[in-house]
Amino acid sequence: MRFDVTVLGCGAATPTLRFQPTSQVLNVAENWFLIDAGEGVQRSLREQRVPFHKIKRIFISHMHGDHVLGLPGLIGSLNLLGRTEELHLHGPVGLEAFVMSSLKTTETHLKFHLEFERNDPNELFPCWETGPLAIYSFPVKHRIEAYGYRVSLVPNQLNLKKDAVVEHQLSRSEMVRLKRGDSIERKDGTLLQSSEICFPMQASKHYVFSGDTAPCQQLIDSASGADLLYHEATFLQVLSKRAKVTGHSTAAEAGQSALSAGVKRLLIGHFSSRYRTLTPLLLEAQSVFPLAELAVEGYCYKL
């Protein structure tokens, strides 16, 4: 099943011509989600040809402007484009007040309902689950209430081979049982093995978004064993004191979190405008976790 993460913005708060503020779009088994919505998110979505109307849910990490200021405009555009389907927004306290006051001030009258769902500020929390897909929030360590997200795709049934369906003229009830992993004995004595009719079970996939955070155990625990971890790396280690004061991480600390969590790949982002080249950040992260990469805007990472 498809599991794509596209980076729309990977810059920190100070605007630059090189990076957009934080935002990512995910396609997981044809379910579209947005994580954070910094300024310019609409243009980035257009550039990546993301269908606005297919965005099911929006997940906000925290209420700093570089993560939310693009949200009211996006919601207004969804309205102009004729959306009628309910939109769910997940995040911290203050999200509903911010969005609703912005819409009221700009006299944006929606033709669809907004449903706000607050994350649990204390522990890993199931935001949404359907079939094999589940999305969890978890609190992280920042200057204000802030969250990361874990997106998990855990297949719970097998996929049938189309030619086998035709060959054996399978009924609906037989297909259901075979996808469940059962074997079937027909009236004529024919035994149909699920292992022969279906493809092997697909492996589970897990993606974790750190949000803005200083190093913390909650992130390490929530990212445990993930296939891909996106972790902010705002500073080099020489500015570790500055990182601590502002509730951010250094590239080395991002690498250490990835190592401690036992993830397969690390993607670093939230780049400060103070760095003209990102190579030192990458090398610092790789010195701790060799499978670290720089986030690239517009690039689609496939799990």
Secondary structure as a PSIPRED ss2 file (coil, helix, strand):
# PSIPRED VFORMAT (PSIPRED V4.0)

   1 M C   1.000  0.000  0.000
   2 R C   1.000  0.000  0.000
   3 F E   0.000  0.000  1.000
   4 D E   0.000  0.000  1.000
   5 V E   0.000  0.000  1.000
   6 T E   0.000  0.000  1.000
   7 V E   0.000  0.000  1.000
   8 L E   0.000  0.000  1.000
   9 G E   0.000  0.000  1.000
  10 C C   1.000  0.000  0.000
  11 G E   0.000  0.000  1.000
  12 A C   1.000  0.000  0.000
  13 A C   1.000  0.000  0.000
  14 T C   1.000  0.000  0.000
  15 P C   1.000  0.000  0.000
  16 T C   1.000  0.000  0.000
  17 L C   1.000  0.000  0.000
  18 R C   1.000  0.000  0.000
  19 F C   1.000  0.000  0.000
  20 Q C   1.000  0.000  0.000
  21 P E   0.000  0.000  1.000
  22 T C   1.000  0.000  0.000
  23 S E   0.000  0.000  1.000
  24 Q E   0.000  0.000  1.000
  25 V E   0.000  0.000  1.000
  26 L E   0.000  0.000  1.000
  27 N E   0.000  0.000  1.000
  28 V E   0.000  0.000  1.000
  29 A C   1.000  0.000  0.000
  30 E C   1.000  0.000  0.000
  31 N E   0.000  0.000  1.000
  32 W E   0.000  0.000  1.000
  33 F E   0.000  0.000  1.000
  34 L E   0.000  0.000  1.000
  35 I E   0.000  0.000  1.000
  36 D C   1.000  0.000  0.000
  37 A C   1.000  0.000  0.000
  38 G C   1.000  0.000  0.000
  39 E C   1.000  0.000  0.000
  40 G C   1.000  0.000  0.000
  41 V H   0.000  1.000  0.000
  42 Q H   0.000  1.000  0.000
  43 R H   0.000  1.000  0.000
  44 S H   0.000  1.000  0.000
  45 L H   0.000  1.000  0.000
  46 R H   0.000  1.000  0.000
  47 E H   0.000  1.000  0.000
  48 Q C   1.000  0.000  0.000
  49 R C   1.000  0.000  0.000
  50 V C   1.000  0.000  0.000
  51 P C   1.000  0.000  0.000
  52 F H   0.000  1.000  0.000
  53 H H   0.000  1.000  0.000
  54 K H   0.000  1.000  0.000
  55 I E   0.000  0.000  1.000
  56 K E   0.000  0.000  1.000
  57 R E   0.000  0.000  1.000
  58 I E   0.000  0.000  1.000
  59 F E   0.000  0.000  1.000
  60 I C   1.000  0.000  0.000
  61 S C   1.000  0.000  0.000
  62 H C   1.000  0.000  0.000
  63 M C   1.000  0.000  0.000
  64 H C   1.000  0.000  0.000
  65 G H   0.000  1.000  0.000
  66 D H   0.000  1.000  0.000
  67 H H   0.000  1.000  0.000
  68 V H   0.000  1.000  0.000
  69 L C   1.000  0.000  0.000
  70 G C   1.000  0.000  0.000
  71 L H   0.000  1.000  0.000
  72 P H   0.000  1.000  0.000
  73 G H   0.000  1.000  0.000
  74 L H   0.000  1.000  0.000
  75 I H   0.000  1.000  0.000
  76 G H   0.000  1.000  0.000
  77 S H   0.000  1.000  0.000
  78 L H   0.000  1.000  0.000
  79 N H   0.000  1.000  0.000
  80 L H   0.000  1.000  0.000
  81 L C   1.000  0.000  0.000
  82 G C   1.000  0.000  0.000
  83 R C   1.000  0.000  0.000
  84 T C   1.000  0.000  0.000
  85 E C   1.000  0.000  0.000
  86 E C   1.000  0.000  0.000
  87 L E   0.000  0.000  1.000
  88 H E   0.000  0.000  1.000
  89 L E   0.000  0.000  1.000
  90 H E   0.000  0.000  1.000
  91 G E   0.000  0.000  1.000
  92 P C   1.000  0.000  0.000
  93 V C   1.000  0.000  0.000
  94 G C   1.000  0.000  0.000
  95 L H   0.000  1.000  0.000
  96 E H   0.000  1.000  0.000
  97 A H   0.000  1.000  0.000
  98 F H   0.000  1.000  0.000
  99 V H   0.000  1.000  0.000
 100 M H   0.000  1.000  0.000
 101 S H   0.000  1.000  0.000
 102 S H   0.000  1.000  0.000
 103 L H   0.000  1.000  0.000
 104 K H   0.000  1.000  0.000
 105 T H   0.000  1.000  0.000
 106 T C   1.000  0.000  0.000
 107 E C   1.000  0.000  0.000
 108 T C   1.000  0.000  0.000
 109 H C   1.000  0.000  0.000
 110 L C   1.000  0.000  0.000
 111 K C   1.000  0.000  0.000
 112 F C   1.000  0.000  0.000
 113 H C   1.000  0.000  0.000
 114 L E   0.000  0.000  1.000
 115 E E   0.000  0.000  1.000
 116 F E   0.000  0.000  1.000
 117 E E   0.000  0.000  1.000
 118 R E   0.000  0.000  1.000
 119 N C   1.000  0.000  0.000
 120 D C   1.000  0.000  0.000
 121 P C   1.000  0.000  0.000
 122 N C   1.000  0.000  0.000
 123 E C   1.000  0.000  0.000
 124 L C   1.000  0.000  0.000
 125 F E   0.000  0.000  1.000
 126 P E   0.000  0.000  1.000
 127 C E   0.000  0.000  1.000
 128 W E   0.000  0.000  1.000
 129 E E   0.000  0.000  1.000
 130 T E   0.000  0.000  1.000
 131 G C   1.000  0.000  0.000
 132 P C   1.000  0.000  0.000
 133 L E   0.000  0.000  1.000
 134 A E   0.000  0.000  1.000
 135 I E   0.000  0.000  1.000
 136 Y E   0.000  0.000  1.000
 137 S E   0.000  0.000  1.000
 138 F E   0.000  0.000  1.000
 139 P E   0.000  0.000  1.000
 140 V C   1.000  0.000  0.000
 141 K E   0.000  0.000  1.000
 142 H C   1.000  0.000  0.000
 143 R C   1.000  0.000  0.000
 144 I C   1.000  0.000  0.000
 145 E C   1.000  0.000  0.000
 146 A C   1.000  0.000  0.000
 147 Y E   0.000  0.000  1.000
 148 G E   0.000  0.000  1.000
 149 Y E   0.000  0.000  1.000
 150 R E   0.000  0.000  1.000
 151 V E   0.000  0.000  1.000
 152 S E   0.000  0.000  1.000
 153 L E   0.000  0.000  1.000
 154 V C   1.000  0.000  0.000
 155 P C   1.000  0.000  0.000
 156 N C   1.000  0.000  0.000
 157 Q C   1.000  0.000  0.000
 158 L C   1.000  0.000  0.000
 159 N C   1.000  0.000  0.000
 160 L E   0.000  0.000  1.000
 161 K C   1.000  0.000  0.000
 162 K H   0.000  1.000  0.000
 163 D H   0.000  1.000  0.000
 164 A H   0.000  1.000  0.000
 165 V H   0.000  1.000  0.000
 166 V H   0.000  1.000  0.000
 167 E H   0.000  1.000  0.000
 168 H H   0.000  1.000  0.000
 169 Q C   1.000  0.000  0.000
 170 L C   1.000  0.000  0.000
 171 S C   1.000  0.000  0.000
 172 R H   0.000  1.000  0.000
 173 S H   0.000  1.000  0.000
 174 E H   0.000  1.000  0.000
 175 M H   0.000  1.000  0.000
 176 V H   0.000  1.000  0.000
 177 R H   0.000  1.000  0.000
 178 L H   0.000  1.000  0.000
 179 K H   0.000  1.000  0.000
 180 R H   0.000  1.000  0.000
 181 G C   1.000  0.000  0.000
 182 D C   1.000  0.000  0.000
 183 S C   1.000  0.000  0.000
 184 I E   0.000  0.000  1.000
 185 E E   0.000  0.000  1.000
 186 R C   1.000  0.000  0.000
 187 K C   1.000  0.000  0.000
 188 D C   1.000  0.000  0.000
 189 G C   1.000  0.000  0.000
 190 T C   1.000  0.000  0.000
 191 L E   0.000  0.000  1.000
 192 L E   0.000  0.000  1.000
 193 Q C   1.000  0.000  0.000
 194 S H   0.000  1.000  0.000
 195 S H   0.000  1.000  0.000
 196 E H   0.000  1.000  0.000
 197 I H   0.000  1.000  0.000
 198 C E   0.000  0.000  1.000
 199 F C   1.000  0.000  0.000
 200 P C   1.000  0.000  0.000
 201 M C   1.000  0.000  0.000
 202 Q C   1.000  0.000  0.000
 203 A C   1.000  0.000  0.000
 204 S C   1.000  0.000  0.000
 205 K E   0.000  0.000  1.000
 206 H E   0.000  0.000  1.000
 207 Y E   0.000  0.000  1.000
 208 V E   0.000  0.000  1.000
 209 F E   0.000  0.000  1.000
 210 S C   1.000  0.000  0.000
 211 G C   1.000  0.000  0.000
 212 D C   1.000  0.000  0.000
 213 T C   1.000  0.000  0.000
 214 A E   0.000  0.000  1.000
 215 P C   1.000  0.000  0.000
 216 C C   1.000  0.000  0.000
 217 Q H   0.000  1.000  0.000
 218 Q H   0.000  1.000  0.000
 219 L H   0.000  1.000  0.000
 220 I H   0.000  1.000  0.000
 221 D H   0.000  1.000  0.000
 222 S H   0.000  1.000  0.000
 223 A C   1.000  0.000  0.000
 224 S C   1.000  0.000  0.000
 225 G C   1.000  0.000  0.000
 226 A C   1.000  0.000  0.000
 227 D C   1.000  0.000  0.000
 228 L E   0.000  0.000  1.000
 229 L E   0.000  0.000  1.000
 230 Y E   0.000  0.000  1.000
 231 H E   0.000  0.000  1.000
 232 E E   0.000  0.000  1.000
 233 A C   1.000  0.000  0.000
 234 T C   1.000  0.000  0.000
 235 F E   0.000  0.000  1.000
 236 L C   1.000  0.000  0.000
 237 Q H   0.000  1.000  0.000
 238 V H   0.000  1.000  0.000
 239 L H   0.000  1.000  0.000
 240 S H   0.000  1.000  0.000
 241 K H   0.000  1.000  0.000
 242 R H   0.000  1.000  0.000
 243 A H   0.000  1.000  0.000
 244 K H   0.000  1.000  0.000
 245 V H   0.000  1.000  0.000
 246 T H   0.000  1.000  0.000
 247 G C   1.000  0.000  0.000
 248 H C   1.000  0.000  0.000
 249 S C   1.000  0.000  0.000
 250 T E   0.000  0.000  1.000
 251 A H   0.000  1.000  0.000
 252 A H   0.000  1.000  0.000
 253 E H   0.000  1.000  0.000
 254 A H   0.000  1.000  0.000
 255 G H   0.000  1.000  0.000
 256 Q H   0.000  1.000  0.000
 257 S H   0.000  1.000  0.000
 258 A H   0.000  1.000  0.000
 259 L H   0.000  1.000  0.000
 260 S H   0.000  1.000  0.000
 261 A H   0.000  1.000  0.000
 262 G C   1.000  0.000  0.000
 263 V C   1.000  0.000  0.000
 264 K C   1.000  0.000  0.000
 265 R C   1.000  0.000  0.000
 266 L E   0.000  0.000  1.000
 267 L E   0.000  0.000  1.000
 268 I E   0.000  0.000  1.000
 269 G E   0.000  0.000  1.000
 270 H C   1.000  0.000  0.000
 271 F E   0.000  0.000  1.000
 272 S C   1.000  0.000  0.000
 273 S C   1.000  0.000  0.000
 274 R C   1.000  0.000  0.000
 275 Y C   1.000  0.000  0.000
 276 R C   1.000  0.000  0.000
 277 T C   1.000  0.000  0.000
 278 L C   1.000  0.000  0.000
 279 T H   0.000  1.000  0.000
 280 P H   0.000  1.000  0.000
 281 L H   0.000  1.000  0.000
 282 L H   0.000  1.000  0.000
 283 L H   0.000  1.000  0.000
 284 E H   0.000  1.000  0.000
 285 A H   0.000  1.000  0.000
 286 Q H   0.000  1.000  0.000
 287 S H   0.000  1.000  0.000
 288 V H   0.000  1.000  0.000
 289 F C   1.000  0.000  0.000
 290 P C   1.000  0.000  0.000
 291 L C   1.000  0.000  0.000
 292 A E   0.000  0.000  1.000
 293 E E   0.000  0.000  1.000
 294 L E   0.000  0.000  1.000
 295 A C   1.000  0.000  0.000
 296 V C   1.000  0.000  0.000
 297 E C   1.000  0.000  0.000
 298 G C   1.000  0.000  0.000
 299 Y C   1.000  0.000  0.000
 300 C E   0.000  0.000  1.000
 301 Y E   0.000  0.000  1.000
 302 K E   0.000  0.000  1.000
 303 L C   1.000  0.000  0.000
